[in-house]
Amino acid sequence: MTHSTITSKGQTTLPSQIREALHLKPGDRISYEIQGDAVVIRHQPGAMAVFGTLKSAPDQAGVEFKEARKKSREMWEADAAKEGLR
C-alpha cells in the first residue's frame, strides 16, 4: 500500500507510483471525490487537452458560425414548442 504524510499546512506529496499511474506532471490539476470514508483522486486535464478534438459533421463542414447558430436556435425553438415551453 502506498502512503504519504500530511504536513502542518495540510500538504502532501503524491507518491511517484500515483503520479505515474495518473500520468501527472508538475502543474497538472487533480480533482478529489469523497466516497464514504475514501477519496478518489483523478487527473483533471485542462481545456487545451481537448483542443482540436471536435470536428464538424461531414454535412456541416465549412458552415458559417452565424448560420450554424441560427439553425441551432431554430431546432431549440421547435423542440421547446413541442414541449409547450414556448
Backbone torsions as a table, in degrees:
resi	resn	phi	psi	omega
1	MET	NA	134.3	179.3
2	THR	-89.5	142.1	178.9
3	HIS	-146.5	166.3	173.5
4	SER	-147.3	172.6	-176.2
5	THR	-111.2	143.6	177.7
6	ILE	-90.1	131.8	178.0
7	THR	-81.4	174.7	179.4
8	SER	-64.8	-19.5	177.5
9	LYS	-91.9	4.9	179.9
10	GLY	79.7	17.9	-178.7
11	GLN	-100.4	157.1	175.2
12	THR	-149.2	163.8	174.5
13	THR	-105.3	128.0	175.4
14	LEU	-70.4	127.1	179.2
15	PRO	-58.5	151.9	-176.6
16	SER	-57.3	-35.2	178.6
17	GLN	-59.7	-40.9	-179.6
18	ILE	-69.9	-46.9	179.5
19	ARG	-59.1	-41.6	-179.8
20	GLU	-68.3	-42.3	-178.8
21	ALA	-63.3	-34.9	-179.2
22	LEU	-94.6	2.1	-178.9
23	HIS	55.9	45.8	-179.0
24	LEU	-91.5	144.5	174.7
25	LYS	-135.9	164.9	-178.0
26	PRO	-52.5	134.7	179.3
27	GLY	93.4	-13.7	178.4
28	ASP	-68.3	153.9	177.0
29	ARG	-103.0	148.3	176.0
30	ILE	-128.9	155.5	176.1
31	SER	-118.2	154.7	-179.5
32	TYR	-121.4	135.6	176.9
33	GLU	-128.0	121.3	179.8
34	ILE	-83.9	126.2	178.1
35	GLN	-127.5	94.0	-176.5
36	GLY	65.0	-119.8	179.2
37	ASP	-101.4	20.2	179.2
38	ALA	-127.0	162.8	178.3
39	VAL	-127.2	133.5	175.8
40	VAL	-101.0	127.6	177.8
41	ILE	-106.5	129.8	179.8
42	ARG	-128.2	147.7	171.9
43	HIS	-69.2	130.6	-179.3
44	GLN	-112.2	89.0	-177.6
45	PRO	-65.1	148.4	178.2
46	GLY	-78.0	174.4	-178.0
47	ALA	-61.0	-32.9	-177.4
48	MET	-69.1	-16.6	179.5
49	ALA	-66.8	-23.7	-179.2
50	VAL	-107.4	4.4	-178.7
51	PHE	-57.4	126.7	176.6
52	GLY	83.9	1.9	-178.1
53	THR	-84.3	-19.1	179.1
54	LEU	-91.1	131.6	-179.9
55	LYS	-122.7	150.5	177.3
56	SER	-68.1	150.3	174.2
57	ALA	-63.2	147.6	-177.4
58	PRO	-52.8	-34.9	-178.9
59	ASP	-80.7	-3.8	-179.2
60	GLN	-119.2	8.8	179.4
61	ALA	-61.5	129.8	177.7
62	GLY	83.3	8.9	178.9
63	VAL	-75.7	134.3	178.9
64	GLU	-66.1	149.3	-178.0
65	PHE	-59.2	-46.6	-178.3
66	LYS	-59.6	-39.7	179.8
67	GLU	-67.0	-43.9	179.5
68	ALA	-64.2	-41.1	178.8
69	ARG	-63.9	-41.8	179.2
70	LYS	-62.0	-45.5	-179.8
71	LYS	-63.6	-42.6	179.2
72	SER	-61.7	-44.1	179.7
73	ARG	-63.1	-42.1	179.0
74	GLU	-61.4	-42.1	179.3
75	MET	-65.6	-41.2	179.0
76	TRP	-62.9	-45.0	179.9
77	GLU	-63.5	-39.9	178.5
78	ALA	-63.9	-43.4	178.3
79	ASP	-64.6	-41.2	-180.0
80	ALA	-64.7	-39.1	178.9
81	ALA	-64.9	-40.0	178.9
82	LYS	-62.3	-34.5	-178.0
83	GLU	-90.6	3.8	178.6
84	GLY	72.8	23.4	-179.4
85	LEU	-93.3	-5.4	-175.4
86	ARG	-131.9	NA	NA
